Amino acid sequence: MKRVIKTAIIGYGMAGRVFHSPILSSLDGFSLAKIYTTNPESIKAIERLYPDTKVVPDVKEILSDETIELVVIASPNTHHFSLAKEAMSAGKHVVVDKPFTVTSVEADELICFAQKQDKMLSIFQNRRWDSDFKTLKKVIDSGLLGNIVECEIHMDRYRNYIKDRAWREDAIPGSGVLFDLGSHLIDQALTLFGTPSAITADLRMQRQVAKTTDNFELILHYNNLKVTLKSGMLVRAALPHFILLGENGSFVKFGVDVQEEDLKAGFTPLNKVNWGEEPEALYGTICTTANSLDITGKVKSEKGDYREYYANIYDVLVHKDELIVTPQQGRNTIRLIEFAMESNQKKCTVNIAL
């Protein structure tokens, strides 16, 4: 029989509710044993969706349970460090929702502590398993565009107000769109191109009601390559998600991976056919030259699947496979955010040494 990893989630906000719970429940290698929350509406939802999962009002009921192997930290960012350390102290392996921590000093301490405790520690960077990101990577790897000279990645929203009880938009450490969506974009850039040599950042509060950064533009400097990462909360018209320029041509992709909206609507990989497949209307466009032929056309999107992240976690814990999303990668993302804040404050390009 397949070994089952008893798992608990701390927090049932958007991350716990939309991503972790439904994805973990879609994999037969995991048993969602407990969820910590004190929100009455969340408790009702969990009891309806996951009747075999126990809701607990105290994190200690998770940490003291010797049968639980894996703890997922889906709490507000300021609690990631302390809860991850407590969980590993209690003998648990840990997945931390992005961003890893709010400072690189905290990240370094957690990495050392995980090594000391001999516990697995990973960051939930599910966007590596987005349909469009997998497609972008495949286009780069294909060589059809030749030497890549520029890449631009957008992840935009339109909301000209602040949600009630939205800690992500409060003036607290680790808040704002740079830590939120920026963590995804930086991780994608590092995955594709490695560490840049320098960064130029522009961080802004564009909405009149903003309390923290709600718009950023980061330019990552590589040898003969420019990578631009952009996100804002006042982008109402659809802009390209990916723009990729090479010596032989270009690739442009509108639209975003369909999994998040499906999860929000209550769909899961267990109740929706063709999970993670984008409609043809969202396919990207390539314009290039290959074997003396000029080519313009659509590129069929790769299939996205967030289950692949947790499938790797399972293989690490059960089969001792190599971890795909490492804590060092999570730490490097936070360090780049710190360099971005330094660049914005000094109004200059900052050299990077991770």
C-alpha atoms as one frame of an Amber mdcrd trajectory, in Angstrom:
protein
   0.000   0.000   0.000   1.136   3.555  -0.735   2.418   5.383   2.290   0.194
   8.286   3.343   1.672  11.436   4.874  -0.548  12.934   7.552  -0.559  16.686
   6.975  -1.832  19.757   8.793  -2.357  23.319   7.596  -1.910  26.366   9.804
  -4.187  29.051   8.416  -7.246  29.010   6.171  -7.091  32.350   4.410  -6.759
  32.497   0.646  -3.590  30.362   0.553  -4.923  27.598   2.764  -8.431  27.672
   1.319  -7.740  28.135  -2.404  -4.423  26.374  -2.928  -3.162  24.021  -0.235
  -6.327  22.289   0.958  -7.825  21.370  -2.434  -4.477  20.397  -3.960  -3.411
  18.215  -1.023  -6.854  16.601  -0.974  -6.417  15.710  -4.646  -3.369  13.538
  -3.958  -3.690  10.048  -2.520  -0.282  10.290  -0.848  -1.499  12.880   1.661
  -4.116  12.854   4.379  -5.346  16.286   5.449  -5.607  15.548   9.173  -5.978
  18.970  10.791  -6.468  22.622   9.897  -5.940  25.476  12.318  -8.395  28.360
  12.110 -10.698  30.254  14.461 -12.805  31.907  11.772 -16.429  30.660  12.068
 -17.076  30.865   8.316 -13.871  28.971   7.572 -14.776  26.279  10.082 -18.142
  25.731   8.375 -16.460  25.554   4.955 -13.879  23.023   6.127 -16.519  20.833
   7.758 -18.467  20.841   4.479 -15.543  20.294   2.117 -13.296  18.090   4.251
 -15.489  16.157   6.708 -12.607  13.880   7.708 -10.366  16.823   8.632 -10.347
  18.079  12.214 -10.493  21.841  12.762  -8.401  22.932  15.746  -8.459  26.319
  17.545  -4.882  26.046  18.821  -1.695  25.470  16.824  -0.396  23.341  19.702
  -2.949  20.668  18.785  -1.069  20.285  15.522   2.470  20.540  16.853   1.871
  18.063  19.676   0.309  15.455  17.371   3.058  12.887  16.788   1.192  11.331
  13.858   1.463  14.497  11.737   4.591  14.488   9.554   4.096  17.592   7.434
   2.929  21.061   8.451   1.971  23.702   5.888   2.363  27.292   7.062  -0.381
  29.357   5.397  -0.494  32.145   7.966   0.169  35.888   7.504   3.774  36.512
   6.396   4.954  37.897   9.736   4.283  34.506  11.374   6.092  32.340   8.801
   9.413  32.383  10.636   8.149  31.616  14.138   5.633  28.968  13.084   8.091
  27.186  10.796  10.667  27.079  13.577   8.092  25.810  16.096   6.943  23.112
  13.692  10.467  21.870  13.010  11.199  21.961  16.748   8.219  19.641  17.134
   9.726  17.223  14.625   7.667  18.207  11.586   8.688  18.693   7.991   7.538
  22.104   6.777   6.149  23.766   3.668   5.943  27.563   3.958   3.675  29.509
   1.665   5.445  32.262  -0.249   7.082  34.561   0.668   9.435  32.370   2.693
  10.066  34.981   5.405  10.038  38.773   5.670  13.849  39.104   5.906  16.808
  37.138   4.591  18.195  36.978   8.139  15.120  35.001   9.187  15.472  32.814
   6.099  19.118  32.044   6.876  18.216  31.101  10.440  15.441  28.756   9.312
  17.727  27.064   6.798  20.344  26.414   9.473  17.689  25.206  11.894  16.198
  22.806   9.334  19.642  21.318   8.740  20.223  20.979  12.474  16.844  19.288
  12.975  17.285  17.189   9.800  13.875  18.307   8.524  12.662  19.068   5.036
  11.872  22.739   4.443  10.368  24.075   1.226   8.505  27.114  -0.104   5.234
  26.822  -2.012   6.222  28.334  -5.353   3.310  26.860  -7.272   3.727  29.289
 -10.174   6.558  27.141 -11.521   3.756  24.753 -12.490   1.657  27.377 -14.267
   0.700  26.403 -17.792   2.067  29.615 -19.304   5.345  29.558 -17.347   6.010
  25.969 -18.421   5.293  27.053 -21.992   7.644  30.026 -21.749  10.409  27.775
 -20.445   9.822  25.321 -23.281  10.052  28.117 -25.861  13.361  29.271 -24.352
  14.737  25.729 -24.208  13.683  25.056 -27.810  16.169  27.620 -29.121  13.646
  28.830 -31.707  14.187  32.458 -30.697  17.959  32.175 -30.659  19.890  34.064
 -28.003  17.402  35.639 -25.586  18.039  39.346 -25.070  14.966  40.486 -23.148
  12.181  39.011 -21.060   9.285  40.880 -19.470   6.918  39.259 -16.977   3.728
  40.927 -15.736   1.341  39.849 -12.994  -1.251  42.573 -12.655  -4.537  43.185
 -10.863  -7.213  45.839 -10.857  -8.560  46.854  -7.474  -8.766  50.545  -6.619
  -9.739  49.881  -2.999  -8.374  47.889  -0.060 -10.206  44.793   1.093 -11.450
  44.554   4.656  -9.033  42.732   6.975  -6.448  42.634   4.188  -3.182  42.246
   6.108  -1.325  41.993   2.809  -2.107  45.669   2.235  -1.289  46.969   5.711
   1.892  48.884   6.510   3.593  45.916   8.187   6.764  43.927   7.414   6.370
  41.575   4.458   3.233  43.246   3.104   2.549  44.780  -0.280   2.573  43.522
  -3.840   6.377  43.152  -3.932   6.342  40.420  -1.270   3.081  38.956  -2.597
   3.163  38.732  -6.395   6.799  39.819  -6.553   7.840  36.600  -4.819   6.378
  34.657  -7.745   7.935  36.782 -10.464  11.383  36.829  -8.883  11.286  33.067
  -8.375  10.332  32.584 -12.028  13.173  34.834 -13.196  15.727  33.056 -11.009
  14.453  29.682 -12.222  14.799  30.687 -15.869  17.967  32.767 -15.851  19.797
  32.371 -12.539  21.131  35.179 -10.367  21.380  38.652 -11.959  24.421  40.835
 -11.466  22.422  43.942 -10.501  18.912  45.274  -9.964  17.146  48.566 -10.620
  13.834  48.961  -8.807  10.950  51.401  -8.769   8.433  50.827  -5.959   5.303
  52.932  -5.617   2.039  53.445  -3.791  -0.225  54.434  -6.679  -3.665  54.133
  -5.117  -4.737  57.014  -2.922  -5.774  54.497  -0.245  -2.518  52.533  -0.392
  -0.617  51.871   2.836   2.196  49.846   1.310   3.733  49.131  -2.095   1.051
  48.399  -4.688   3.158  48.804  -7.841   6.668  47.749  -8.751   9.008  47.534
 -11.700  12.207  45.561 -11.284  14.936  45.414 -13.906  17.275  42.474 -13.430
  20.606  42.950 -15.181  22.358  39.959 -16.755  25.132  39.786 -19.329  23.427
  40.698 -22.629  20.007  40.046 -21.080  17.448  42.378 -19.531  14.634  40.923
 -17.421  11.782  43.213 -16.353   9.277  42.205 -13.684   6.161  44.343 -13.267
   3.052  44.286 -11.140   0.400  46.824 -10.234  -3.041  47.069  -8.695  -4.399
  49.615 -11.179  -4.086  47.646 -14.415  -7.585  47.340 -15.806  -6.785  46.566
 -19.435  -5.159  43.255 -20.303  -1.413  43.536 -20.810   0.879  40.738 -21.998
   1.792  38.286 -19.258   5.050  37.281 -20.949   7.130  39.054 -23.588  10.203
  37.178 -24.783  12.614  38.686 -27.301  15.451  36.828 -29.006  17.838  37.368
 -31.898  15.640  35.222 -34.148  12.203  36.353 -33.052   9.720  36.883 -30.244
   7.057  35.170 -28.142   4.136  37.032 -26.574   1.584  35.527 -24.206  -1.617
  37.094 -22.835  -3.761  35.620 -20.089  -2.798  33.692 -16.973  -2.891  30.079
 -15.877  -6.458  28.869 -15.326  -5.883  26.863 -12.138  -6.304  29.681  -9.602
  -9.676  30.794 -10.959 -10.844  27.185 -11.147  -9.807  26.580  -7.537 -11.590
  29.745  -6.419 -14.729  28.509  -8.201 -14.604  25.226  -6.300 -13.099  23.026
  -8.982 -10.239  20.637  -8.219  -8.214  18.158 -10.259 -10.682  15.516  -9.053
 -13.852  17.130 -10.378 -12.744  18.926 -13.532 -11.757  17.265 -16.785  -8.568
  18.485 -18.479  -7.261  20.131 -15.327  -4.705  22.861 -15.975  -5.240  23.010
 -19.735  -5.553  26.510 -21.163  -8.134  27.275 -23.873  -6.778  27.938 -27.328
  -7.703  31.617 -26.989  -4.917  31.958 -24.396  -2.175  30.346 -26.474   0.884
  32.528 -26.975   2.091  33.813 -30.342   5.552  33.131 -31.750   7.219  35.000
 -34.602  10.587  33.618 -35.628  12.787  32.126 -38.350  13.816  28.462 -38.459
  15.696  26.696 -41.269  15.277  29.783 -43.471  11.517  29.705 -42.954   9.655
  32.662 -41.439   7.174  31.322 -38.889   4.270  33.087 -37.193   1.707  31.149
 -35.223   0.254  29.957 -31.946   2.142  27.881 -29.406  -0.046  25.343 -27.642
   0.240  25.874 -23.901   1.735  23.191 -21.722  -0.539  21.623 -19.132  -0.264
  23.267 -15.715  -0.631  21.254 -12.531   0.028  22.469  -8.980  -0.112  18.871
  -7.777   3.394  18.414  -9.161   4.770  20.576  -6.339   3.340  18.335  -3.641
   4.167  15.210  -5.650   7.802  16.256  -5.322   7.368  16.851  -1.574   5.987
  13.315  -1.289   8.899  11.849  -3.239  11.389  13.751  -1.076   9.872  12.450
   2.170   9.174   8.892   1.023  11.749   8.162  -1.666  14.502  10.627  -0.696
  14.290  12.401  -4.062  15.827  15.818  -4.641  13.805  18.828  -3.504  12.743
  21.062  -6.415  11.919  24.243  -4.487  14.692  24.600  -1.933  14.829  26.910
   1.081  17.974  28.496  -0.364  15.986  29.505  -3.448  13.318  30.976  -1.179
  15.979  32.872   0.731  17.460  34.245  -2.509  14.042  35.558  -3.518  13.761
  37.446  -0.230  17.301  38.765  -0.633  16.415  40.142  -4.073  13.387  41.861
  -2.564  15.734  43.498  -0.050  18.047  44.618  -2.863  14.993  46.020  -4.678
  14.005  48.051  -1.637  17.578  49.337  -1.356  17.634  50.294  -5.040  14.338
  52.134  -4.730  15.465  53.985  -1.609  18.775  55.052  -3.134  17.290  55.653
  -6.598  20.115  53.757  -8.258  21.137  50.387  -9.630  22.434  48.043  -6.912
  24.925  45.237  -7.455  23.777  41.831  -6.260  25.785  39.360  -4.208  23.656
  36.514  -2.862
